[in-house]
């Protein structure tokens, strides 16, 4: 699922939830403060985790070519220096 769709669905859920809580407040005369804080806390936590994962995905995707180039450069520099490579770990 696309990140934008998840964010829009959470924001639309919060808008509907706010309107329903306002209607309940008008009818009953008191607000469900614990429910409101729990729902908003869960949505903020979900958006925070989503942002963290999306940020890490972008960070690692951008650095991937540089890491591959660095590994190739590191292999070539060892060959130029005449150092033997120990490939027993990869067998």
C-alpha positions as CSV (number, residue, x, y, z in Angstrom):
1,X,0.0,0.0,0.0
2,X,1.3,3.4,-0.9
3,X,2.4,5.6,2.0
4,X,0.3,8.5,0.9
5,X,-2.9,6.4,1.0
6,X,-2.1,5.3,4.6
7,X,-1.5,8.9,5.7
8,X,-4.7,10.2,4.0
9,X,-6.7,7.4,5.5
10,X,-5.4,8.1,9.0
11,X,-6.1,11.9,8.6
12,X,-9.6,11.2,7.3
13,X,-10.2,8.8,10.2
14,X,-9.1,11.4,12.7
15,X,-11.4,14.0,11.1
16,X,-14.4,11.7,11.3
17,X,-13.5,10.8,14.9
18,X,-13.3,14.4,15.9
19,X,-16.7,15.2,14.4
20,X,-18.2,12.2,16.1
21,X,-16.7,13.2,19.4
22,X,-18.0,16.7,19.0
23,X,-21.5,15.4,18.3
24,X,-21.2,13.2,21.4
25,X,-20.1,16.2,23.5
26,X,-23.1,18.2,22.2
27,X,-25.6,15.4,23.0
28,X,-24.2,14.1,26.3
29,X,-22.4,17.1,27.7
30,X,-19.1,15.4,28.5
31,X,-16.2,14.3,26.3
32,X,-14.5,10.9,26.4
33,X,-11.1,12.3,27.1
34,X,-9.3,9.0,27.7
35,X,-10.6,7.6,24.4
36,X,-9.6,10.7,22.6
37,X,-6.1,10.7,24.0
38,X,-5.7,7.0,23.2
39,X,-6.9,7.3,19.6
40,X,-4.7,10.3,18.8
41,X,-1.7,8.7,20.6
42,X,-2.1,5.5,18.5
43,X,-2.4,7.5,15.3
44,X,0.6,9.7,16.1
45,X,2.6,6.5,16.9
46,X,1.5,4.9,13.7
47,X,2.5,8.0,11.6
48,X,5.8,8.2,13.5
49,X,6.7,4.6,12.7
50,X,5.6,5.0,9.1
51,X,7.8,8.1,8.8
52,X,10.8,6.3,10.3
53,X,10.5,3.3,8.0
54,X,9.9,5.5,5.0
55,X,13.0,7.7,5.9
56,X,15.2,4.7,6.3
57,X,14.0,3.1,3.1
58,X,15.0,6.3,1.2
59,X,18.3,6.6,3.0
60,X,19.4,3.1,2.3
61,X,18.2,3.1,-1.3
62,X,20.2,6.2,-2.0
63,X,23.4,4.9,-0.5
64,X,23.3,1.4,-2.1
65,X,25.3,2.3,-5.3
66,X,27.9,4.0,-3.2
67,X,28.4,1.0,-1.0
68,X,28.7,-1.3,-4.0
69,X,31.3,1.0,-5.5
70,X,33.2,1.2,-2.2
71,X,33.3,-2.6,-2.0
72,X,34.6,-2.9,-5.5
73,X,37.2,-0.2,-4.9
74,X,38.3,-2.0,-1.7
75,X,38.8,-5.3,-3.6
76,X,40.8,-3.6,-6.3
77,X,43.1,-1.8,-3.8
78,X,44.0,-5.1,-2.1
79,X,44.9,-6.6,-5.4
80,X,47.1,-3.7,-6.3
81,X,49.0,-3.9,-3.0
82,X,49.6,-7.6,-3.6
83,X,47.7,-8.7,-0.5
84,X,46.1,-12.1,-0.7
85,X,42.4,-12.4,-0.3
86,X,41.1,-15.0,2.1
87,X,38.0,-16.4,0.5
88,X,37.7,-19.3,3.0
89,X,34.8,-17.5,4.7
90,X,32.7,-17.5,1.6
91,X,33.1,-21.2,0.7
